């Protein structure tokens, strides 16, 4: 198996929008193509079951 030691970027089409998915040793990030801000999810949060909590916290911090 190949270790994930540097960022791996792929484009993904979701509906009519194109996103960039970046996988790195810390986690994953999904960003609308051409933008900088997106959704971050750390691997530790995912395996600990804290992914939903982390997502809710990010959403609350991004709210105006």
Predicted model as a PDB file, atoms N, CA, C, CB and O in Angstrom, pLDDT in the B-factor column:
MODEL        1                                                                  
ATOM      1  N   UNK A   1       0.838  -1.163   0.000  1.00 92.00           N  
ATOM      2  CA  UNK A   1       0.000   0.000   0.000  1.00 92.00           C  
ATOM      3  C   UNK A   1       0.893   1.239   0.000  1.00 92.00           C  
ATOM      4  CB  UNK A   1      -0.959  -0.009   1.210  1.00 92.00           C  
ATOM      5  O   UNK A   1       1.955   1.238   0.622  1.00 92.00           O  
ATOM      6  N   UNK A   2       0.471   2.287  -0.688  1.00 91.00           N  
ATOM      7  CA  UNK A   2       1.226   3.532  -0.787  1.00 91.00           C  
ATOM      8  C   UNK A   2       0.818   4.482   0.333  1.00 91.00           C  
ATOM      9  CB  UNK A   2       1.007   4.195  -2.163  1.00 91.00           C  
ATOM     10  O   UNK A   2      -0.370   4.764   0.492  1.00 91.00           O  
ATOM     11  N   UNK A   3       1.781   4.985   1.117  1.00 93.00           N  
ATOM     12  CA  UNK A   3       1.437   5.930   2.187  1.00 93.00           C  
ATOM     13  C   UNK A   3       1.024   7.290   1.618  1.00 93.00           C  
ATOM     14  CB  UNK A   3       2.627   6.104   3.148  1.00 93.00           C  
ATOM     15  O   UNK A   3       1.494   7.704   0.559  1.00 93.00           O  
ATOM     16  N   UNK A   4       0.154   7.958   2.330  1.00 94.00           N  
ATOM     17  CA  UNK A   4      -0.288   9.301   1.944  1.00 94.00           C  
ATOM     18  C   UNK A   4       0.642  10.288   2.640  1.00 94.00           C  
ATOM     19  CB  UNK A   4      -1.809   9.560   2.331  1.00 94.00           C  
ATOM     20  O   UNK A   4       0.384  10.707   3.769  1.00 94.00           O  
ATOM     21  N   UNK A   5       1.725  10.656   1.958  1.00 95.00           N  
ATOM     22  CA  UNK A   5       2.729  11.514   2.579  1.00 95.00           C  
ATOM     23  C   UNK A   5       2.766  12.925   1.995  1.00 95.00           C  
ATOM     24  CB  UNK A   5       4.081  10.884   2.439  1.00 95.00           C  
ATOM     25  O   UNK A   5       3.512  13.776   2.480  1.00 95.00           O  
ATOM     26  N   UNK A   6       1.965  13.178   0.956  1.00 96.00           N  
ATOM     27  CA  UNK A   6       1.858  14.517   0.381  1.00 96.00           C  
ATOM     28  C   UNK A   6       0.424  14.701  -0.122  1.00 96.00           C  
ATOM     29  CB  UNK A   6       2.903  14.729  -0.781  1.00 96.00           C  
ATOM     30  O   UNK A   6      -0.286  13.717  -0.332  1.00 96.00           O  
ATOM     31  N   UNK A   7      -0.006  15.946  -0.316  1.00 96.00           N  
ATOM     32  CA  UNK A   7      -1.390  16.178  -0.745  1.00 96.00           C  
ATOM     33  C   UNK A   7      -1.702  15.537  -2.100  1.00 96.00           C  
ATOM     34  CB  UNK A   7      -1.663  17.672  -0.815  1.00 96.00           C  
ATOM     35  O   UNK A   7      -0.886  15.539  -3.021  1.00 96.00           O  
ATOM     36  N   UNK A   8      -2.899  14.998  -2.181  1.00 97.00           N  
ATOM     37  CA  UNK A   8      -3.419  14.395  -3.405  1.00 97.00           C  
ATOM     38  C   UNK A   8      -4.686  15.160  -3.767  1.00 97.00           C  
ATOM     39  CB  UNK A   8      -3.702  12.843  -3.228  1.00 97.00           C  
ATOM     40  O   UNK A   8      -5.633  15.197  -2.981  1.00 97.00           O  
ATOM     41  N   UNK A   9      -4.713  15.769  -4.944  1.00 97.00           N  
ATOM     42  CA  UNK A   9      -5.849  16.597  -5.352  1.00 97.00           C  
ATOM     43  C   UNK A   9      -6.573  15.961  -6.534  1.00 97.00           C  
ATOM     44  CB  UNK A   9      -5.382  18.023  -5.714  1.00 97.00           C  
ATOM     45  O   UNK A   9      -5.959  15.471  -7.482  1.00 97.00           O  
ATOM     46  N   UNK A  10      -7.900  15.988  -6.440  1.00 97.00           N  
ATOM     47  CA  UNK A  10      -8.743  15.476  -7.517  1.00 97.00           C  
ATOM     48  C   UNK A  10      -9.945  16.390  -7.691  1.00 97.00           C  
ATOM     49  CB  UNK A  10      -9.196  14.022  -7.228  1.00 97.00           C  
ATOM     50  O   UNK A  10     -10.404  17.012  -6.733  1.00 97.00           O  
ATOM     51  N   UNK A  11     -10.449  16.469  -8.906  1.00 97.00           N  
ATOM     52  CA  UNK A  11     -11.670  17.205  -9.183  1.00 97.00           C  
ATOM     53  C   UNK A  11     -12.845  16.261  -9.077  1.00 97.00           C  
ATOM     54  CB  UNK A  11     -11.622  17.870 -10.573  1.00 97.00           C  
ATOM     55  O   UNK A  11     -12.768  15.099  -9.477  1.00 97.00           O  
ATOM     56  N   UNK A  12     -13.943  16.780  -8.529  1.00 96.00           N  
ATOM     57  CA  UNK A  12     -15.149  15.969  -8.430  1.00 96.00           C  
ATOM     58  C   UNK A  12     -16.341  16.845  -8.817  1.00 96.00           C  
ATOM     59  CB  UNK A  12     -15.321  15.374  -6.987  1.00 96.00           C  
ATOM     60  O   UNK A  12     -16.439  17.998  -8.398  1.00 96.00           O  
ATOM     61  N   UNK A  13     -17.232  16.289  -9.611  1.00 96.00           N  
ATOM     62  CA  UNK A  13     -18.434  16.985 -10.061  1.00 96.00           C  
ATOM     63  C   UNK A  13     -19.587  16.588  -9.145  1.00 96.00           C  
ATOM     64  CB  UNK A  13     -18.759  16.652 -11.557  1.00 96.00           C  
ATOM     65  O   UNK A  13     -19.906  15.405  -9.020  1.00 96.00           O  
ATOM     66  N   UNK A  14     -20.207  17.574  -8.508  1.00 92.00           N  
ATOM     67  CA  UNK A  14     -21.371  17.340  -7.653  1.00 92.00           C  
ATOM     68  C   UNK A  14     -22.497  18.217  -8.185  1.00 92.00           C  
ATOM     69  CB  UNK A  14     -21.058  17.655  -6.132  1.00 92.00           C  
ATOM     70  O   UNK A  14     -22.476  19.438  -8.028  1.00 92.00           O  
ATOM     71  N   UNK A  15     -23.467  17.587  -8.807  1.00 95.00           N  
ATOM     72  CA  UNK A  15     -24.517  18.358  -9.469  1.00 95.00           C  
ATOM     73  C   UNK A  15     -23.912  19.161 -10.603  1.00 95.00           C  
ATOM     74  CB  UNK A  15     -25.242  19.289  -8.469  1.00 95.00           C  
ATOM     75  O   UNK A  15     -23.224  18.607 -11.461  1.00 95.00           O  
ATOM     76  N   UNK A  16     -24.162  20.465 -10.614  1.00 96.00           N  
ATOM     77  CA  UNK A  16     -23.622  21.338 -11.660  1.00 96.00           C  
ATOM     78  C   UNK A  16     -22.312  22.003 -11.241  1.00 96.00           C  
ATOM     79  CB  UNK A  16     -24.643  22.404 -12.024  1.00 96.00           C  
ATOM     80  O   UNK A  16     -21.727  22.753 -12.023  1.00 96.00           O  
ATOM     81  N   UNK A  17     -21.852  21.745 -10.038  1.00 95.00           N  
ATOM     82  CA  UNK A  17     -20.664  22.407  -9.499  1.00 95.00           C  
ATOM     83  C   UNK A  17     -19.448  21.491  -9.545  1.00 95.00           C  
ATOM     84  CB  UNK A  17     -20.918  22.864  -8.064  1.00 95.00           C  
ATOM     85  O   UNK A  17     -19.559  20.275  -9.389  1.00 95.00           O  
ATOM     86  N   UNK A  18     -18.279  22.103  -9.763  1.00 96.00           N  
ATOM     87  CA  UNK A  18     -17.026  21.367  -9.743  1.00 96.00           C  
ATOM     88  C   UNK A  18     -16.275  21.724  -8.464  1.00 96.00           C  
ATOM     89  CB  UNK A  18     -16.169  21.680 -11.006  1.00 96.00           C  
ATOM     90  O   UNK A  18     -16.116  22.899  -8.134  1.00 96.00           O  
ATOM     91  N   UNK A  19     -15.820  20.708  -7.756  1.00 95.00           N  
ATOM     92  CA  UNK A  19     -15.106  20.882  -6.495  1.00 95.00           C  
ATOM     93  C   UNK A  19     -13.712  20.294  -6.613  1.00 95.00           C  
ATOM     94  CB  UNK A  19     -15.875  20.225  -5.328  1.00 95.00           C  
ATOM     95  O   UNK A  19     -13.449  19.445  -7.464  1.00 95.00           O  
ATOM     96  N   UNK A  20     -12.826  20.758  -5.746  1.00 96.00           N  
ATOM     97  CA  UNK A  20     -11.498  20.174  -5.625  1.00 96.00           C  
ATOM     98  C   UNK A  20     -11.440  19.451  -4.284  1.00 96.00           C  
ATOM     99  CB  UNK A  20     -10.370  21.265  -5.742  1.00 96.00           C  
ATOM    100  O   UNK A  20     -11.699  20.043  -3.236  1.00 96.00           O  
ATOM    101  N   UNK A  21     -11.102  18.179  -4.327  1.00 95.00           N  
ATOM    102  CA  UNK A  21     -10.945  17.366  -3.130  1.00 95.00           C  
ATOM    103  C   UNK A  21      -9.451  17.177  -2.897  1.00 95.00           C  
ATOM    104  CB  UNK A  21     -11.686  15.987  -3.267  1.00 95.00           C  
ATOM    105  O   UNK A  21      -8.734  16.695  -3.774  1.00 95.00           O  
ATOM    106  N   UNK A  22      -8.987  17.559  -1.708  1.00 96.00           N  
ATOM    107  CA  UNK A  22      -7.586  17.391  -1.350  1.00 96.00           C  
ATOM    108  C   UNK A  22      -7.491  16.435  -0.174  1.00 96.00           C  
ATOM    109  CB  UNK A  22      -6.925  18.754  -1.011  1.00 96.00           C  
ATOM    110  O   UNK A  22      -8.091  16.658   0.878  1.00 96.00           O  
ATOM    111  N   UNK A  23      -6.734  15.374  -0.366  1.00 96.00           N  
ATOM    112  CA  UNK A  23      -6.448  14.415   0.700  1.00 96.00           C  
ATOM    113  C   UNK A  23      -4.999  14.617   1.109  1.00 96.00           C  
ATOM    114  CB  UNK A  23      -6.715  12.928   0.242  1.00 96.00           C  
ATOM    115  O   UNK A  23      -4.114  14.655   0.254  1.00 96.00           O  
ATOM    116  N   UNK A  24      -4.746  14.748   2.408  1.00 96.00           N  
ATOM    117  CA  UNK A  24      -3.381  14.855   2.898  1.00 96.00           C  
ATOM    118  C   UNK A  24      -3.265  14.080   4.205  1.00 96.00           C  
ATOM    119  CB  UNK A  24      -2.971  16.342   3.094  1.00 96.00           C  
ATOM    120  O   UNK A  24      -4.268  13.553   4.687  1.00 96.00           O  
ATOM    121  N   UNK A  25      -2.078  13.994   4.790  1.00 96.00           N  
ATOM    122  CA  UNK A  25      -1.920  13.203   6.011  1.00 96.00           C  
ATOM    123  C   UNK A  25      -2.780  13.678   7.184  1.00 96.00           C  
ATOM    124  CB  UNK A  25      -0.487  13.216   6.424  1.00 96.00           C  
ATOM    125  O   UNK A  25      -3.047  12.895   8.096  1.00 96.00           O  
ATOM    126  N   UNK A  26      -3.217  14.932   7.185  1.00 94.00           N  
ATOM    127  CA  UNK A  26      -4.030  15.472   8.277  1.00 94.00           C  
ATOM    128  C   UNK A  26      -5.520  15.189   8.110  1.00 94.00           C  
ATOM    129  CB  UNK A  26      -3.814  16.958   8.385  1.00 94.00           C  
ATOM    130  O   UNK A  26      -6.236  15.039   9.100  1.00 94.00           O  
ATOM    131  N   UNK A  27      -5.995  15.114   6.856  1.00 93.00           N  
ATOM    132  CA  UNK A  27      -7.418  14.912   6.624  1.00 93.00           C  
ATOM    133  C   UNK A  27      -7.793  15.203   5.184  1.00 93.00           C  
ATOM    134  CB  UNK A  27      -8.233  15.783   7.556  1.00 93.00           C  
ATOM    135  O   UNK A  27      -6.994  15.004   4.269  1.00 93.00           O  
ATOM    136  N   UNK A  28      -9.021  15.677   4.993  1.00 92.00           N  
ATOM    137  CA  UNK A  28      -9.481  16.002   3.650  1.00 92.00           C  
ATOM    138  C   UNK A  28     -10.115  17.386   3.639  1.00 92.00           C  
ATOM    139  CB  UNK A  28     -10.482  14.944   3.144  1.00 92.00           C  
ATOM    140  O   UNK A  28     -10.571  17.892   4.665  1.00 92.00           O  
ATOM    141  N   UNK A  29     -10.131  17.983   2.454  1.00 93.00           N  
ATOM    142  CA  UNK A  29     -10.737  19.300   2.278  1.00 93.00           C  
ATOM    143  C   UNK A  29     -11.481  19.293   0.952  1.00 93.00           C  
ATOM    144  CB  UNK A  29      -9.661  20.444   2.323  1.00 93.00           C  
ATOM    145  O   UNK A  29     -10.943  18.867  -0.070  1.00 93.00           O  
ATOM    146  N   UNK A  30     -12.724  19.768   0.976  1.00 91.00           N  
ATOM    147  CA  UNK A  30     -13.554  19.857  -0.218  1.00 91.00           C  
ATOM    148  C   UNK A  30     -13.887  21.326  -0.436  1.00 91.00           C  
ATOM    149  CB  UNK A  30     -14.856  18.987  -0.085  1.00 91.00           C  
ATOM    150  O   UNK A  30     -14.494  21.970   0.420  1.00 91.00           O  
ATOM    151  N   UNK A  31     -13.476  21.858  -1.611  1.00 94.00           N  
ATOM    152  CA  UNK A  31     -13.598  23.281  -1.889  1.00 94.00           C  
ATOM    153  C   UNK A  31     -14.209  23.472  -3.272  1.00 94.00           C  
ATOM    154  CB  UNK A  31     -12.222  23.986  -1.791  1.00 94.00           C  
ATOM    155  O   UNK A  31     -13.855  22.767  -4.217  1.00 94.00           O  
ATOM    156  N   UNK A  32     -15.128  24.430  -3.385  1.00 94.00           N  
ATOM    157  CA  UNK A  32     -15.668  24.791  -4.690  1.00 94.00           C  
ATOM    158  C   UNK A  32     -14.519  25.270  -5.556  1.00 94.00           C  
ATOM    159  CB  UNK A  32     -16.778  25.883  -4.571  1.00 94.00           C  
ATOM    160  O   UNK A  32     -13.726  26.104  -5.121  1.00 94.00           O  
ATOM    161  N   UNK A  33     -14.414  24.763  -6.764  1.00 95.00           N  
ATOM    162  CA  UNK A  33     -13.282  25.083  -7.624  1.00 95.00           C  
ATOM    163  C   UNK A  33     -13.163  26.595  -7.815  1.00 95.00           C  
ATOM    164  CB  UNK A  33     -13.427  24.380  -8.984  1.00 95.00           C  
ATOM    165  O   UNK A  33     -14.139  27.286  -8.106  1.00 95.00           O  
ATOM    166  N   UNK A  34     -11.943  27.082  -7.641  1.00 93.00           N  
ATOM    167  CA  UNK A  34     -11.679  28.505  -7.786  1.00 93.00           C  
ATOM    168  C   UNK A  34     -11.809  29.277  -6.483  1.00 93.00           C  
ATOM    169  CB  UNK A  34     -12.605  29.084  -8.798  1.00 93.00           C  
ATOM    170  O   UNK A  34     -11.598  30.489  -6.461  1.00 93.00           O  
ATOM    171  N   UNK A  35     -12.150  28.597  -5.402  1.00 94.00           N  
ATOM    172  CA  UNK A  35     -12.297  29.229  -4.098  1.00 94.00           C  
ATOM    173  C   UNK A  35     -11.259  28.663  -3.131  1.00 94.00           C  
ATOM    174  CB  UNK A  35     -13.728  29.020  -3.546  1.00 94.00           C  
ATOM    175  O   UNK A  35     -10.616  27.652  -3.414  1.00 94.00           O  
ATOM    176  N   UNK A  36     -11.105  29.332  -1.987  1.00 91.00           N  
ATOM    177  CA  UNK A  36     -10.134  28.878  -0.992  1.00 91.00           C  
ATOM    178  C   UNK A  36     -10.795  28.234   0.211  1.00 91.00           C  
ATOM    179  CB  UNK A  36      -9.280  30.033  -0.537  1.00 91.00           C  
ATOM    180  O   UNK A  36     -10.241  27.312   0.809  1.00 91.00           O  
ATOM    181  N   UNK A  37     -11.975  28.713   0.566  1.00 90.00           N  
ATOM    182  CA  UNK A  37     -12.645  28.190   1.757  1.00 90.00           C  
ATOM    183  C   UNK A  37     -13.543  27.022   1.376  1.00 90.00           C  
ATOM    184  CB  UNK A  37     -13.468  29.297   2.457  1.00 90.00           C  
ATOM    185  O   UNK A  37     -14.190  27.019   0.329  1.00 90.00           O  
ATOM    186  N   UNK A  38     -13.562  26.038   2.256  1.00 90.00           N  
ATOM    187  CA  UNK A  38     -14.381  24.870   2.003  1.00 90.00           C  
ATOM    188  C   UNK A  38     -14.607  24.100   3.285  1.00 90.00           C  
ATOM    189  CB  UNK A  38     -13.740  23.978   0.953  1.00 90.00           C  
ATOM    190  O   UNK A  38     -14.575  24.667   4.377  1.00 90.00           O  
ATOM    191  N   UNK A  39     -14.832  22.822   3.149  1.00 86.00           N  
ATOM    192  CA  UNK A  39     -15.101  21.957   4.287  1.00 86.00           C  
ATOM    193  C   UNK A  39     -13.841  21.157   4.596  1.00 86.00           C  
ATOM    194  CB  UNK A  39     -16.310  21.013   4.006  1.00 86.00           C  
ATOM    195  O   UNK A  39     -13.312  20.455   3.734  1.00 86.00           O  
ATOM    196  N   UNK A  40     -13.360  21.271   5.850  1.00 88.00           N  
ATOM    197  CA  UNK A  40     -12.206  20.505   6.319  1.00 88.00           C  
ATOM    198  C   UNK A  40     -12.682  19.403   7.245  1.00 88.00           C  
ATOM    199  CB  UNK A  40     -11.180  21.418   7.039  1.00 88.00           C  
ATOM    200  O   UNK A  40     -13.573  19.615   8.068  1.00 88.00           O  
ATOM    201  N   UNK A  41     -12.096  18.241   7.111  1.00 86.00           N  
ATOM    202  CA  UNK A  41     -12.409  17.135   8.001  1.00 86.00           C  
ATOM    203  C   UNK A  41     -11.115  16.406   8.319  1.00 86.00           C  
ATOM    204  CB  UNK A  41     -13.460  16.173   7.367  1.00 86.00           C  
ATOM    205  O   UNK A  41     -10.447  15.889   7.424  1.00 86.00           O  
ATOM    206  N   UNK A  42     -10.766  16.368   9.598  1.00 87.00           N  
ATOM    207  CA  UNK A  42      -9.535  15.700  10.026  1.00 87.00           C  
ATOM    208  C   UNK A  42      -9.799  14.207  10.191  1.00 87.00           C  
ATOM    209  CB  UNK A  42      -9.003  16.312  11.354  1.00 87.00           C  
ATOM    210  O   UNK A  42     -10.880  13.793  10.609  1.00 87.00           O  
ATOM    211  N   UNK A  43      -8.783  13.405   9.853  1.00 88.00           N  
ATOM    212  CA  UNK A  43      -8.915  11.952   9.963  1.00 88.00           C  
ATOM    213  C   UNK A  43      -9.236  11.544  11.398  1.00 88.00           C  
ATOM    214  CB  UNK A  43      -7.628  11.258   9.489  1.00 88.00           C  
ATOM    215  O   UNK A  43     -10.060  10.657  11.617  1.00 88.00           O  
ATOM    216  N   UNK A  44      -8.598  12.178  12.370  1.00 85.00           N  
ATOM    217  CA  UNK A  44      -8.831  11.835  13.777  1.00 85.00           C  
ATOM    218  C   UNK A  44     -10.295  12.063  14.158  1.00 85.00           C  
ATOM    219  CB  UNK A  44      -7.908  12.666  14.695  1.00 85.00           C  
ATOM    220  O   UNK A  44     -10.876  11.261  14.889  1.00 85.00           O  
ATOM    221  N   UNK A  45     -10.895  13.150  13.668  1.00 80.00           N  
ATOM    222  CA  UNK A  45     -12.302  13.412  13.955  1.00 80.00           C  
ATOM    223  C   UNK A  45     -13.204  12.354  13.320  1.00 80.00           C  
ATOM    224  CB  UNK A  45     -12.694  14.804  13.456  1.00 80.00           C  
ATOM    225  O   UNK A  45     -14.213  11.946  13.897  1.00 80.00           O  
ATOM    226  N   UNK A  46     -12.824  11.929  12.140  1.00 78.00           N  
ATOM    227  CA  UNK A  46     -13.615  10.924  11.428  1.00 78.00           C  
ATOM    228  C   UNK A  46     -13.605   9.584  12.157  1.00 78.00           C  
ATOM    229  CB  UNK A  46     -13.087  10.747  10.007  1.00 78.00           C  
ATOM    230  O   UNK A  46     -14.659   8.977  12.343  1.00 78.00           O  
ATOM    231  N   UNK A  47     -12.433   9.118  12.569  1.00 78.00           N  
ATOM    232  CA  UNK A  47     -12.365   7.814  13.221  1.00 78.00           C  
ATOM    233  C   UNK A  47     -12.854   7.843  14.662  1.00 78.00           C  
ATOM    234  CB  UNK A  47     -10.957   7.301  13.182  1.00 78.00           C  
ATOM    235  O   UNK A  47     -13.271   6.809  15.184  1.00 78.00           O  
ATOM    236  N   UNK A  48     -12.814   8.998  15.320  1.00 78.00           N  
ATOM    237  CA  UNK A  48     -13.308   9.117  16.693  1.00 78.00           C  
ATOM    238  C   UNK A  48     -14.806   9.352  16.764  1.00 78.00           C  
ATOM    239  CB  UNK A  48     -12.596  10.236  17.398  1.00 78.00           C  
ATOM    240  O   UNK A  48     -15.383   9.379  17.851  1.00 78.00           O  
ATOM    241  N   UNK A  49     -15.440   9.522  15.602  1.00 75.00           N  
ATOM    242  CA  UNK A  49     -16.874   9.777  15.591  1.00 75.00           C  
ATOM    243  C   UNK A  49     -17.210  11.234  15.838  1.00 75.00           C  
ATOM    244  CB  UNK A  49     -17.553   8.926  16.617  1.00 75.00           C  
ATOM    245  O   UNK A  49     -18.377  11.576  16.032  1.00 75.00           O  
ATOM    246  N   UNK A  50     -16.197  12.103  15.834  1.00 70.00           N  
ATOM    247  CA  UNK A  50     -16.420  13.524  16.074  1.00 70.00           C  
ATOM    248  C   UNK A  50     -16.638  14.313  14.796  1.00 70.00           C  
ATOM    249  CB  UNK A  50     -15.260  14.102  16.824  1.00 70.00           C  
ATOM    250  O   UNK A  50     -16.682  15.543  14.834  1.00 70.00           O  
ATOM    251  N   UNK A  51     -16.775  13.643  13.678  1.00 67.00           N  
ATOM    252  CA  UNK A  51     -16.900  14.327  12.390  1.00 67.00           C  
ATOM    253  C   UNK A  51     -18.128  15.224  12.348  1.00 67.00           C  
ATOM    254  CB  UNK A  51     -16.964  13.311  11.258  1.00 67.00           C  
ATOM    255  O   UNK A  51     -18.040  16.355  11.871  1.00 67.00           O  
ATOM    256  N   UNK A  52     -19.257  14.756  12.830  1.00 71.00           N  
ATOM    257  CA  UNK A  52     -20.483  15.562  12.813  1.00 71.00           C  
ATOM    258  C   UNK A  52     -20.332  16.782  13.715  1.00 71.00           C  
ATOM    259  CB  UNK A  52     -21.697  14.718  13.258  1.00 71.00           C  
ATOM    260  O   UNK A  52     -20.784  17.873  13.371  1.00 71.00           O  
ATOM    261  N   UNK A  53     -19.703  16.598  14.854  1.00 71.00           N  
ATOM    262  CA  UNK A  53     -19.481  17.709  15.780  1.00 71.00           C  
ATOM    263  C   UNK A  53     -18.544  18.741  15.162  1.00 71.00           C  
ATOM    264  CB  UNK A  53     -18.904  17.197  17.114  1.00 71.00           C  
ATOM    265  O   UNK A  53     -18.803  19.941  15.257  1.00 71.00           O  
ATOM    266  N   UNK A  54     -17.460  18.294  14.531  1.00 69.00           N  
ATOM    267  CA  UNK A  54     -16.524  19.202  13.897  1.00 69.00           C  
ATOM    268  C   UNK A  54     -17.191  19.969  12.760  1.00 69.00           C  
ATOM    269  CB  UNK A  54     -15.314  18.436  13.381  1.00 69.00           C  
ATOM    270  O   UNK A  54     -16.937  21.161  12.585  1.00 69.00           O  
ATOM    271  N   UNK A  55     -18.029  19.307  11.997  1.00 70.00           N  
ATOM    272  CA  UNK A  55     -18.744  19.941  10.887  1.00 70.00           C  
ATOM    273  C   UNK A  55     -19.700  20.999  11.418  1.00 70.00           C  
ATOM    274  CB  UNK A  55     -19.514  18.889  10.056  1.00 70.00           C  
ATOM    275  O   UNK A  55     -19.780  22.092  10.858  1.00 70.00           O  
ATOM    276  N   UNK A  56     -20.417  20.697  12.475  1.00 68.00           N  
ATOM    277  CA  UNK A  56     -21.363  21.658  13.070  1.00 68.00           C  
ATOM    278  C   UNK A  56     -20.623  22.865  13.628  1.00 68.00           C  
ATOM    279  CB  UNK A  56     -22.194  20.986  14.186  1.00 68.00           C  
ATOM    280  O   UNK A  56     -21.109  23.991  13.518  1.00 68.00           O  
ATOM    281  N   UNK A  57     -19.469  22.649  14.218  1.00 70.00           N  
ATOM    282  CA  UNK A  57     -18.682  23.753  14.748  1.00 70.00           C  
ATOM    283  C   UNK A  57     -18.186  24.649  13.635  1.00 70.00           C  
ATOM    284  CB  UNK A  57     -17.511  23.232  15.560  1.00 70.00           C  
ATOM    285  O   UNK A  57     -18.252  25.872  13.752  1.00 70.00           O  
ATOM    286  N   UNK A  58     -17.692  24.067  12.560  1.00 69.00           N  
ATOM    287  CA  UNK A  58     -17.244  24.863  11.408  1.00 69.00           C  
ATOM    288  C   UNK A  58     -18.385  25.689  10.843  1.00 69.00           C  
ATOM    289  CB  UNK A  58     -16.665  23.955  10.314  1.00 69.00           C  
ATOM    290  O   UNK A  58     -18.192  26.857  10.505  1.00 69.00           O  
ATOM    291  N   UNK A  59     -19.570  25.103  10.735  1.00 70.00           N  
ATOM    292  CA  UNK A  59     -20.728  25.812  10.200  1.00 70.00           C  
ATOM    293  C   UNK A  59     -21.110  26.971  11.104  1.00 70.00           C  
ATOM    294  CB  UNK A  59     -21.916  24.859  10.031  1.00 70.00           C  
ATOM    295  O   UNK A  59     -21.466  28.044  10.617  1.00 70.00           O  
ATOM    296  N   UNK A  60     -21.042  26.772  12.412  1.00 67.00           N  
ATOM    297  CA  UNK A  60     -21.428  27.839  13.326  1.00 67.00           C  
ATOM    298  C   UNK A  60     -20.420  28.977  13.303  1.00 67.00           C  
ATOM    299  CB  UNK A  60     -21.571  27.299  14.741  1.00 67.00           C  
ATOM    300  O   UNK A  60     -20.798  30.137  13.466  1.00 67.00           O  
ATOM    301  N   UNK A  61     -19.144  28.668  13.103  1.00 67.00           N  
ATOM    302  CA  UNK A  61     -18.121  29.712  13.026  1.00 67.00           C  
ATOM    303  C   UNK A  61     -18.199  30.484  11.724  1.00 67.00           C  
ATOM    304  CB  UNK A  61     -16.740  29.108  13.177  1.00 67.00           C  
ATOM    305  O   UNK A  61     -17.853  31.665  11.687  1.00 67.00           O  
ATOM    306  N   UNK A  62     -18.648  29.841  10.653  1.00 66.00           N  
ATOM    307  CA  UNK A  62     -18.744  30.492   9.343  1.00 66.00           C  
ATOM    308  C   UNK A  62     -20.021  31.310   9.201  1.00 66.00           C  
ATOM    309  CB  UNK A  62     -18.680  29.453   8.237  1.00 66.00           C  
ATOM    310  O   UNK A  62     -20.120  32.136   8.294  1.00 66.00           O  
ATOM    311  N   UNK A  63     -20.991  31.101  10.071  1.00 57.00           N  
ATOM    312  CA  UNK A  63     -22.258  31.831   9.975  1.00 57.00           C  
ATOM    313  C   UNK A  63     -22.049  33.317  10.272  1.00 57.00           C  
ATOM    314  CB  UNK A  63     -23.300  31.234  10.945  1.00 57.00           C  
ATOM    315  O   UNK A  63     -21.253  33.662  11.145  1.00 57.00           O  
ATOM    316  N   UNK A  64     -22.759  34.210   9.550  1.00 56.00           N  
ATOM    317  CA  UNK A  64     -22.576  35.652   9.755  1.00 56.00           C  
ATOM    318  C   UNK A  64     -23.097  36.140  11.088  1.00 56.00           C  
ATOM    319  CB  UNK A  64     -23.252  36.413   8.661  1.00 56.00           C  
ATOM    320  O   UNK A  64     -23.006  37.330  11.389  1.00 56.00           O  
TER     321      UNK A  64                                                      
ENDMDL                                                                          
END                                                                             
